[in-house]
Amino acid sequence: MDIKYNADVIVVGAGPSGVSAALSVAKEGKKVILVERASYPGSKNMYGGAVYTTALEEVFGDDFDKFKFERVINSHSWAFLNDEGSFELTTKNDTSRYAYAIKRFNLESQMIEIAKKYGVYYIPNTLVKNLIQKNNYVVGIKTEQEEYFAPVTILADGVNSLLAKELNLRNNYQSKDIILSVKEAIKLDKKTIEERFNLKEDCTNGVSKQYFGTDFGSLKQYKNLFMMTFLYTFKDTVMLGVGVNLADLSKNKLNINEILEETKKHPDIYPLIKDGETIEYSAHLIPEGGYKKIPKLTSNGVIITGDAAGFVNGVHFEGTNFALISGKLAGESALVALDNNNYSQNTLSIYNKKLEKSFILQDLYSYRNVIENLYSRSNSISVYYPKKIKEFFEIVTSANCISKSKQFREFFFSFFKDRKISELFKDVFMGLKCALDIFFGK
Ligand SMILES: Cc1cc2nc3c(=O)[nH]c(=O)nc-3n(C[C@H](O)[C@H](O)[C@H](O)COP(=O)(O)OP(=O)(O)OC[C@H]3O[C@@H](n4cnc5c(N)ncnc54)[C@H](O)[C@@H]3O)c2cc1C
C-alpha cells in the first residue's frame, strides 16, 4: 500500500513536551497534528506548581510574554520536619523571575493556543490506541475513530507511555522507579495567603517549600520511608502534595492519601492551610528511574520525549523544563529527517546527540545514582538527621544556664551513642559519592 500522509509529523500528547515538539515543527512551516486524549487541556495532567522561565522562553520566544501566570515563585525553602516543628533553609529574592506558579489547565491551554496560531492542528478528546507500522517503520497512529499518517511520530504521551511499550522501546519500570504523588488544591482567600506567607498583593512574589522527614504523627512508626512533600502558593490557592515511591508504599502497606492527611496535621503545615477548602484532589505518577532507565529514544519513524522518556530530575522538582526542551529537540530532529527525506532510526538519532549536548542528559547522568543513594539512606534523611539538626539548634538557641561546651560535647557524643559508627560512615560515603557525581558530571 502507498501511504498518503496527513501530516509531516504527528505528536501524541499535548503536555509541555508534546506542545513544544509540535510548535518547533510548525514554526518551520511543516504540517503537524497534535493528538490529546483529554477533552480539555491539562485535565489529565498534574504537577506541584512551578514552571521555569528559561525553558518557556527558549520554546516560545517572544510569545512567552503572552502567558498569564498566577504568581512569581521566588522564595524557595527546604525544611526538615520533626515532631514539633522543622529546621528550614530559605533562599528568597523578590527580583528573581525564573519560576512561576500556574495551574495546568492554564499552562496547557495557553501553550496550545500559541501552537495553533503557528498552524498546529490540535485534535483533543482523542485517544491514540496504537501505532501503525509498515516495513518496520512507524508510519502513523490509530485512534478510536480514525487513522492518521505521517513519516515521523513523536511520542509525548507521559509517564505511562503505552505506545513506547508497544514498540518495546522501554524497559518496564520497577516499583522503585516510580513515585506516586497526590496533591490538594486548597482554596483560601487571597489576602489570607498574603498574610500567612508574607506576600505582596500584586503577586510578584510567592513561595515554594519542599519538606523532608517522617518523624512525626503516625508516620513516626515507618523508619525507612522516604517521602517528599511540596507546597506552592498560587493567587488564592495553596497546592500541597506528597510523593512516595511505589516500592515503599507497598512494603509498608501504606495508603498515600493517609500520608497526605497526616502531613496536613503537622504543626508547621497546618497553620498554612487552616480553614482552607479543598477544591481539587489529584494523583499522578512521576518517573524516577533517571539515567539508568532511559528508554531507546528513537526507532524508525518515531521519537520519544518528556516524561515518556523518563526525563525528570526529582531531586530538584524539575520536569516541565525537561519536557519543554526535550520536546523542542525532538521537533528539531524530526525536521532534520524531513529535510533528508530519511526517517530511519539512524537519522533520527541526531536527537540523542542534541540531548547529550543539553542539560537534560548531562543532569540525568550526574544524578544517575542520587535518588537510589537517598533511598538507601532514607532513615538518616527522614528521621535521624532532622532529629539531630533540631537538637543542635535547640542548644544554639536555648539560654538555659547550662554550659554550652557541656551541651555541645554531649551532642557530639550522642552522634556515636545513638547510631553505629558504620552507619555514620555509610551516610558520609553516600553524601560524598553524590556530591562527586554531580561535581564531575558528564
Ligand atoms: C506531583 C507532581 C509534581 C510535580 N511538580 C513539578 C513542578 O513543580 N515543576 C516541574 O517543572 N515539574 C513538576 N512535575 C513534573 C512535570 O509535571 C512533568 O515532568 C511534565 O508534565 C511532563 O510533561 P510531558 O508533556 O512529558 O507529559 P504530561 O504532562 O504527562 O503530558 C502527557 C500528555 O499525553 C496525553 N496522552 C497520554 N497517552 C495518550 C494517548 N494514548 N493518546 C492521546 N493522548 C495521550 C495525556 O493526556 C497528557 O496530556 C511534577 C509532577 C508531579 C506528578
The ligand as a Tripos MOL2 file, in Angstrom:
@<TRIPOS>MOLECULE
LIG
   53    58     1     0     0
SMALL
NO_CHARGES

@<TRIPOS>ATOM
      1 C1          3.1030   15.6790   41.8400 C.3       1 LIG1
      2 C2          3.9640   16.2330   40.7600 C.ar      1 LIG1
      3 C3          4.6010   17.4320   40.9890 C.ar      1 LIG1
      4 C4          5.4050   17.9870   40.0000 C.ar      1 LIG1
      5 N1          5.9220   19.2280   40.2070 N.ar      1 LIG1
      6 C5          6.6040   19.8230   39.2160 C.ar      1 LIG1
      7 C6          6.9940   21.1910   39.3300 C.ar      1 LIG1
      8 O1          6.6550   21.8790   40.2930 O.2       1 LIG1
      9 N2          7.7340   21.7100   38.3190 N.ar      1 LIG1
     10 C7          8.0660   20.9890   37.2210 C.ar      1 LIG1
     11 O2          8.7480   21.5220   36.3520 O.2       1 LIG1
     12 N3          7.6500   19.7180   37.0550 N.ar      1 LIG1
     13 C8          6.9220   19.1190   38.0130 C.ar      1 LIG1
     14 N4          6.4510   17.8480   37.8230 N.ar      1 LIG1
     15 C9          6.7890   17.1030   36.5890 C.3       1 LIG1
     16 C10         6.0070   17.5940   35.3650 C.3       1 LIG1
     17 O3          4.6390   17.7100   35.6600 O.3       1 LIG1
     18 C11         6.1900   16.5990   34.2200 C.3       1 LIG1
     19 O4          7.5500   16.2910   34.0920 O.3       1 LIG1
     20 C12         5.6810   17.1860   32.8840 C.3       1 LIG1
     21 O5          4.3110   17.4440   32.9660 O.3       1 LIG1
     22 C13         5.9360   16.2080   31.7580 C.3       1 LIG1
     23 O6          5.3810   16.7070   30.5850 O.3       1 LIG1
     24 P1          5.0280   15.7540   29.3610 P.3       1 LIG1
     25 O7          4.4510   16.6260   28.3080 O.co2     1 LIG1
     26 O8          6.1910   14.9300   29.0110 O.co2     1 LIG1
     27 O9          3.9420   14.7420   29.9350 O.3       1 LIG1
     28 P2          2.4960   15.0400   30.5120 P.3       1 LIG1
     29 O10         2.4260   16.4010   31.0790 O.co2     1 LIG1
     30 O11         2.1680   13.8960   31.3780 O.co2     1 LIG1
     31 O12         1.5720   15.0240   29.2240 O.3       1 LIG1
     32 C14         1.2930   13.8240   28.5370 C.3       1 LIG1
     33 C15         0.0170   14.0320   27.7380 C.3       1 LIG1
     34 O13        -0.2080   12.9190   26.8960 O.3       1 LIG1
     35 C16        -1.5830   12.6150   26.8800 C.3       1 LIG1
     36 N5         -1.7120   11.2100   26.4690 N.ar      1 LIG1
     37 C17        -1.2120   10.1140   27.1060 C.ar      1 LIG1
     38 N6         -1.4820    8.9940   26.3960 N.ar      1 LIG1
     39 C18        -2.1600    9.3870   25.3030 C.ar      1 LIG1
     40 C19        -2.7200    8.6930   24.2200 C.ar      1 LIG1
     41 N7         -2.5950    7.3690   24.0700 N.pl3     1 LIG1
     42 N8         -3.4060    9.3970   23.2620 N.ar      1 LIG1
     43 C20        -3.5200   10.7440   23.3620 C.ar      1 LIG1
     44 N9         -3.0070   11.4790   24.3860 N.ar      1 LIG1
     45 C21        -2.3310   10.8060   25.3410 C.ar      1 LIG1
     46 C22        -2.0060   12.8780   28.3150 C.3       1 LIG1
     47 O14        -3.3980   13.0690   28.4390 O.3       1 LIG1
     48 C23        -1.2040   14.1280   28.6390 C.3       1 LIG1
     49 O15        -1.9010   15.3160   28.3100 O.3       1 LIG1
     50 C24         5.6230   17.2790   38.7760 C.ar      1 LIG1
     51 C25         4.9610   16.0690   38.5540 C.ar      1 LIG1
     52 C26         4.1060   15.5620   39.5220 C.ar      1 LIG1
     53 C27         3.3470   14.2970   39.2300 C.3       1 LIG1
@<TRIPOS>BOND
     1     1     2 1
     2     2     3 ar
     3     2    52 ar
     4     3     4 ar
     5     4     5 ar
     6     4    50 ar
     7     5     6 ar
     8     6     7 ar
     9     6    13 1
    10     7     8 2
    11     7     9 ar
    12     9    10 ar
    13    10    11 2
    14    10    12 ar
    15    12    13 ar
    16    13    14 ar
    17    14    15 1
    18    14    50 ar
    19    15    16 1
    20    16    17 1
    21    16    18 1
    22    18    19 1
    23    18    20 1
    24    20    21 1
    25    20    22 1
    26    22    23 1
    27    23    24 1
    28    24    25 2
    29    24    26 1
    30    24    27 1
    31    27    28 1
    32    28    29 2
    33    28    30 1
    34    28    31 1
    35    31    32 1
    36    32    33 1
    37    33    34 1
    38    33    48 1
    39    34    35 1
    40    35    36 1
    41    35    46 1
    42    36    37 ar
    43    36    45 ar
    44    37    38 ar
    45    38    39 ar
    46    39    40 ar
    47    39    45 ar
    48    40    41 1
    49    40    42 ar
    50    42    43 ar
    51    43    44 ar
    52    44    45 ar
    53    46    47 1
    54    46    48 1
    55    48    49 1
    56    50    51 ar
    57    51    52 ar
    58    52    53 1
@<TRIPOS>SUBSTRUCTURE
     1 LIG1         1 GROUP 0 **** ****
